[in-house]
């Protein structure tokens, strides 16, 4: 079923510039990182020019849909850290991703990854908490947002809470074994500082 979203003329002016996945990512890079607990719909992101990772993934999925991709998101789940939600797309049978993040290394991925696990693992070296612990552990199966078209998720904030909750109840894949977790080292200082470049400190999870 197609979305019923109707965009205003001003919104369409911006949307018409988002002609590729990297254009969508560049737009998200240019909006303020939100430290608020509230969720924003794609329309609210466009209006407020503000988003955290969930909002950014919803916006990216919405804009990817306009380019002919299904609106799919994946939740990467962590310990002693925030989860990270990404919008995924495929080109030539390979996965790429768009994301809004407070950390440098958790954003765009070129569509070069042969499967979803390979894509998610590319985030592992940049996924760490303030205690310098690598924190990524699991990822969900892709979630198709078209299931919420009747609720007009692209323009209303109300469905966002339900979608966020839904991500906690869909199947997940574990990335590493207990033995591998015990053997993990700490993130080195240079990598830690590089990943934090430009971060909004109010939006950082403290273990």
C-alpha positions in Angstrom: 0.0 0.0 0.0 1.3 3.4 -0.9 1.9 6.2 1.6 -0.8 8.9 1.8 1.7 11.6 2.7 1.1 15.0 1.1 4.1 17.4 1.3 3.8 21.2 1.3 5.4 23.1 -1.6 8.2 24.3 0.8 8.8 20.8 1.9 8.9 19.6 -1.7 11.6 22.1 -2.5 13.9 20.5 0.0 12.9 16.9 -0.9 13.6 17.5 -4.6 17.2 18.1 -3.7 17.5 14.7 -2.0 18.2 12.7 -5.2 20.5 10.0 -3.9 21.4 8.3 -0.6 24.4 10.5 -0.1 22.3 13.6 -0.6 20.0 12.3 2.2 23.0 11.7 4.4 24.4 15.2 3.8 21.0 16.7 4.8 21.1 14.8 8.1 24.7 15.8 8.7 23.6 19.4 8.5 20.8 19.2 11.0 21.3 19.6 14.8 21.7 16.4 16.8 18.8 16.2 19.2 19.4 15.4 22.8 15.7 15.3 23.5 13.9 12.1 24.4 11.0 12.8 22.1 10.7 11.2 18.7 10.2 13.2 15.5 8.5 12.1 12.3 10.2 12.7 9.0 8.1 15.8 8.5 9.1 17.1 12.0 12.8 16.5 11.2 12.3 18.5 8.0 10.5 21.3 9.9 12.7 21.5 13.0 16.1 20.6 11.4 16.8 18.5 14.4 17.1 14.7 14.8 18.7 11.9 16.9 19.5 8.5 15.4 15.9 7.1 15.5 14.5 10.3 13.9 17.3 10.3 11.3 16.7 6.7 10.4 13.0 7.4 10.0 13.7 10.4 7.8 16.2 8.6 5.7 13.8 5.6 5.2 11.1 8.0 4.1 13.4 9.8 1.6 14.8 6.5 0.3 11.3 5.4 -0.4 10.9 8.4 -2.7 13.9 7.1 -4.6 12.3 3.7 -5.1 13.8 1.9 -2.1 11.6 0.1 0.5 11.5 2.1 3.8 13.6 -0.3 5.9 15.3 0.3 9.3 17.6 -1.8 11.5 18.2 -1.4 15.2 21.8 -2.1 16.3 21.6 -3.0 20.0 24.3 -2.3 22.6 25.2 -2.9 26.2 25.9 0.0 28.6 25.2 2.3 25.6 22.4 3.7 23.4 21.1 1.6 20.6 21.7 2.9 17.0 19.0 2.9 14.3 20.0 3.0 10.6 18.0 3.1 7.4 19.3 0.5 4.9 19.2 0.2 1.1 20.5 -2.1 -1.5 22.3 -1.5 -4.8 23.5 -4.3 -7.0 22.5 -6.8 -4.2 24.8 -5.0 -1.7 23.7 -3.2 1.4 24.4 0.4 2.4 23.1 2.6 5.2 22.2 6.2 6.1 22.2 7.3 9.8 22.2 10.4 12.0 24.7 10.0 14.9 26.4 12.0 17.6 29.5 10.1 16.7 31.6 10.4 13.5 31.9 6.8 12.6 28.3 5.8 12.9 26.8 7.5 9.9 26.8 6.7 6.1 27.9 3.3 4.6 28.4 2.9 0.9 26.4 0.0 -0.6 29.3 -2.4 -0.8 28.4 -4.9 1.9 27.3 -8.4 0.8 24.9 -9.1 3.6 23.4 -7.3 6.5 25.7 -8.8 9.1 28.7 -7.5 7.2 27.1 -4.0 7.1 26.4 -4.0 10.8 29.9 -5.3 11.7 31.4 -2.3 9.8 30.0 -0.1 12.7 31.7 -2.2 15.4 35.0 -0.3 15.6 33.2 3.0 16.0 30.5 1.8 18.4 31.7 2.4 21.9 30.6 4.1 25.2 32.1 6.7 27.4 34.1 4.1 29.3 35.9 3.2 26.0 34.1 -0.2 25.8 33.1 -1.6 22.5 29.4 -1.9 23.1 27.6 -3.3 19.9 26.2 -6.7 20.5 23.1 -7.5 18.3 21.0 -6.2 15.4 17.4 -6.7 14.4 16.0 -8.1 11.2 15.1 -5.3 8.8 11.8 -3.6 9.7 9.6 -2.4 6.9 7.9 0.9 7.9 5.2 0.6 5.3 3.4 -1.5 7.9 2.6 1.9 9.5 1.4 3.7 6.4 -2.1 3.8 7.7 -0.9 5.8 10.6 1.0 8.1 8.3 4.3 7.7 10.0 6.0 10.1 7.5 4.1 13.1 8.8 2.8 12.4 12.3 4.9 12.1 15.5 2.3 9.9 17.2 3.3 6.5 15.6 7.0 7.0 16.4 6.8 5.8 20.0 5.0 2.6 18.9 7.6 2.0 16.1 10.4 2.5 18.6 8.8 0.0 21.0 8.3 -2.5 18.2 12.0 -2.6 17.5 12.4 -4.2 21.0 10.3 -7.1 20.1 11.5 -8.3 16.6 14.1 -11.0 16.1 17.7 -10.2 16.6 21.1 -11.7 15.6 24.0 -11.8 18.0 27.3 -10.5 16.6 29.9 -11.9 18.9 30.3 -14.8 21.3 30.7 -14.5 25.1 34.4 -15.5 24.8 34.9 -12.7 22.2 33.2 -10.2 24.5 35.5 -11.2 27.4 38.6 -10.7 25.2 37.6 -7.2 23.9 40.2 -4.5 24.5 39.5 -0.8 25.3 39.2 1.8 22.6 42.5 3.7 22.2 42.5 7.5 23.1 43.0 8.7 19.5 40.1 6.7 18.1 37.9 7.8 21.1 38.7 11.5 20.5 38.2 11.2 16.8 34.8 9.6 17.1 33.7 12.4 19.5 34.5 15.2 17.1 31.6 17.7 17.1 29.4 15.6 19.5 26.6 17.2 21.4 27.6 16.4 24.9 24.0 16.6 26.2 23.1 13.7 23.9 25.8 11.3 25.1 24.8 8.2 27.1 26.8 7.8 30.3 27.1 4.2 31.6 
